[in-house]
Amino acid sequence: MVGVAVSAATFARRAVAAARWRVAMRLYRAGRFRLRPLYSANPAGGSGEITVIMCLWNRRERIDAVLTELDAQQGPRVRLLLWNNRPADDRYYRERVAAYRPHGALAGVSLFSSPVNVGGLGRFFVARKLWASGARGTFVMLDDDQDVSDHFLTDLLEASGPHTIAGYWAWTMAGEYWARTPAEPGDRVSYVGTGGCACDLDIVSDLSFFTGLPRYFAFVEDIWMCGYARKHGWVLRKVDTPVEFVLDETNQHHTLAERKAEFYRYLRLDDGA
């Protein structure tokens, strides 16, 4: 009877989690969440600003470095939009942003803390909300475990364009996720990582970007972004820009690597094209 009770309790927890996930997906893709402004040099926004979207989960100690590096960027001013998948850290992020004193490119910071951990999909919900509000053009995605140079954004933007994903972490595949070689600028590119890339907002212009993603693969949204883009005739590009990865032990890639490979096979992408 104990075993039956445990199984029933586990089933109930999973059912509740699944229901919460479905509700979150419906609300988020409809844009029913609010990014709370934490800092703004120009509340009305600026026409020359570039939007950087970042998902947060288990590296809250990195926020100071993120703010400093984005504030040091050359080129356009930066509006940072944060999607936090760990609400317990909400206060910490608000306090750190309030304590920071921008003196360069950083034009604004906004934060949303999701009660449901939706992983990296959060960045695309933010992108969809921007697109639905009338925004068009390029946005940038950055991970909080990446240290970048002061010309990171200008490097990405030079390679960006309509229906284009251009990024640092770029690979050329040969039919399998692990059958890959690092791409160089000008190479045929099969995959670009979400962290450290510039992407056309049109990637989320159709809700099929969200509804077509199987729940089982929801946390490998990088594979989905590339597969979806390639199947719609987009261009993927390698950008030569210095990026250093830090806190490798916190990277969820270690637990999701095989699922990435499984999803890549599932999508049946043509790597000869």
Secondary structure, 3 states (H helix, E strand, C coil): CHHHHHHHHHHHHHHHHHHHHHHHHHHHHCCCCCCEEEEECCCCCCCCCEEEEEEECCCHHHHHHHHHHHHCCCCCCEEEEEEECCHHHHHHHHHHHHHCCCCCCEEEEEEEECCCCCCCHHHHHHHHHHHHCCCCCEEEECCCCEEECCCHHHHHHHHCCCCEEEECCEEEECCCCCCEEECCCCCCCCEECCCCEEEEHHHHCCCHHHHCCCHHHCCCHHHHHHHHHHHCCCEEEECCCCEEECCHHHCCHHHHHHHHHHHHHHHCCCCCC
